[in-house]
Amino acid sequence: MKGQAISYSEKELAWIKAHKSQLRPVAHAQFCAKFRRVDVKLSNYSSLCKRNGWLTGRTGKFEPGQPALNKGKKMPFNPNSAKTQFKKGNLPHNTKTLGFERTSNDGYIEISVDQVNPHTGYERRFVHKHRHLWEQANGHLPVGMCLKSLDGDKTNTDPSNWEAIPRALLPRLNGRFGRGYDDAAPELKPTIMAITKLEHHAREAKKNSPEQKEARNG
């Protein structure tokens, strides 16, 4: 009857406790056959063991050092799964190979080059493509200088489109109080660049004048 408690003899309970480490389905089948208990379902058997703390000792997890169940076994051939398996020597589709390009968050083209990444130690790293090509053509970029796109297009990585300028010029070209160089008409860009350079040189000359040096030291 549903809801009626199932009773067990002391002999049955002793047998169940003695076989607690067995797999529950196996132990349950053996119990029912031995004691002819057709009224005890697997769920009843499992609940009894749990109530009495007769646990199997298995956690369902692989313990450290425990070998995998399929260790040393060859995977059976399946034509459907074989279609998606990697062949020896194949690389994932998203492997960033040498020369791979991507666009950075600030709109510059980056390229994977044959240089060790100083942060991760990986054999390749990403660098700005325009600077990489410019330095190949012109040598290392001097300290305090940066590269400026002459046509205002960051994705145009041709070395002829980039000029080394003092970093202090950048805010005067496009900063809050700059001259809007990137958005200016192509015919105005050379004039804006020339004026900005003249102003920069004038400020540097004034800053390094004997009067200003004396004032700073005074």
N, C-alpha and C positions, 0 to 999 in steps of 0.2 A: 504494500500500500504506500502511496505517495506520502512522504513526510514521516514515515515510520522509521525509527532508528534500527540499524542493522546490528545484530549482536554477533560476537565472535567468541569462540571458546579460548581458554588460556593456551591450548596447544596451537590453535590457529594464530593467535597473537604472537606467540613465541616464534613460530615459523616465519611470519611476516617480518618481525624485527631482525631475525637472523639473515634474511635475504634482502635487507633494506638497500644494500649497495648495488643490487642488480638494476638493470633498466626496468622501469615500472611496467611497461607493457609485457615484458618477458616474465617478470615475477608474478604479475597478475594472472597471466595465462597458466603458469605452473601451479599457482595457489588454487585456482578454480578447478583444475584437473585433479589435483591431489585430494582436495577436500570436497569436491563435487558441489561447489558453491555457485550455482547459476544465477543467484540473486545479487551477487556482488559485481558491480560494474567497475570499470577501470577508474572512473571518477570517484567512486566510493573508496576503492583501495588507496588511491593517491591521497584523498582527504584524511583517511585514517592515519597514514604515515606522517602527514604534515602535522596533524593534531598531537601526535606522540613524539614529534621531533626525530622521527626515523628518516633522516635525509640520506640521499645517495652519496653526498660528498662532491657531486659534480656541480660546477657553477655555470656551465654553458659557455665558458670562455676558455681560450687557449692560455695555458699557464706559461710563464717564461721557460724556455728550453723544451717545451713540448713539441714534438715533430708534427708537421702537417699530416693530415689523414691520407693525402694523395702523394706523399713524398716518395719518390722513386717510381711512381706509376706514370706510364705514358698516357697522355690524353687521347681518348678514342677519336678517330677521325669523324668529323661531321662536315659535310660539304657546305652547309649554310654558314657555320661559324668560321670555316676556313677562308671564306671570302673577305672577312674583316680582320683577319690576323695579320700582324706585321711580319714581313719576311725579314730574314737576317740581313742586316745592313741598311734596312729602311729607316727613314727618319719621320717623325710626326709632321703633319702638314703645317703646323704652326712653328716649326723650328726656325729660329732667327739666324739664317745662314749669313756667311760673309757677303757684304754688299746689300743686305736687306735694308729697305728704307721704311721710315714711318714719319708721321707728322706729330710734333710735340704739342703740348697744350697751348703754348704761346705762338703756334703757327709756323715754326721753323722745321725744315726737313732734316731728319736725323738719319745717319747711315751706320750700319754695323761694320767696324773696321778691325783689322788684325792687331789689336792692342789689348794688353791685359787690363781688365777692369780693376782699378785700385781699391774699390770698395768690396768686391766679391771675390776677386782672384780669378774670375772666369777669363777664358782665352780671348774673348772678343768684348768690345764695348761699343756703345752708341755715342757718336759725336755729331755736332752740327755739320751738315754736309758742305754748306757754303764756306765755313772756315777751313774745313779739311781740304777742299779743293784750292782755296786761296793760298794756304800755306804750302801746298805742293808746288804752286806756281811762283810764290813770292818769298818763301821762307817763313820762319816763326814770327808770329805777331808780337811786336814789342810790348813790354810792360806799360800799362797806362793807356794803351790804345785798344780800340774795338773796331769791328767791321760794321759799316753802314751800307744798306742796300740803296744804290743810287736811283733805282726806279721805284723804290718803296714797296716792292714785291718780295716778301720774305722767301717765297718758294722758288724764286729765280736764283739758282745756285751757281750760275756762271761766274767765275772769278772776276771777269771784267765788270760785273754788276756790283761789285763790293769794293769799298775804299776804306783803308785804315785811317781812322780819325781819333783825336783825343776823346776819351770817354766823357769829358766834361761838355762836349758839344751836343750829346744826345738830348738832354732836357731842353736845350735851346733850339733844337730842330723840331721836336715833337712834344715836349713837355707841356705842362699847364700854361706856361707863359711863352712857349715856343712859337715857331712860325708855321706849324702844320705842314712840315716838309712832305710827309708821305701822301697827304691828300691834295697837295698842290698840283697844278697842271704840269705836264712833263717839261714844257718850255721854261717854266719858272724855277724848277728845281736847281739847276746850276747856279742861278743868281742867289737863291736862298742859301745854298751851301757856301758860296764865296763870301757873302756878307757875314754869315755866322762865323766863318773862319777868321775873317778880318777882326771882328769884335773879340774873338777869343784871343788872338795874338796881341791885340791892344791891351786887354786886361792882364795877360801874362807879362807883357813888357812893363806895365805900370806896377804890377805886383813885385817885380824883380828890380825896379829902379832903385838907385842909391838912397833916394829920399824915403821910399817905403821901407827899405831894409833898416835904415837908421831909426825910423819911427817904431818899427817892431822891436828893435834892440834897445831902444831908449827907455 
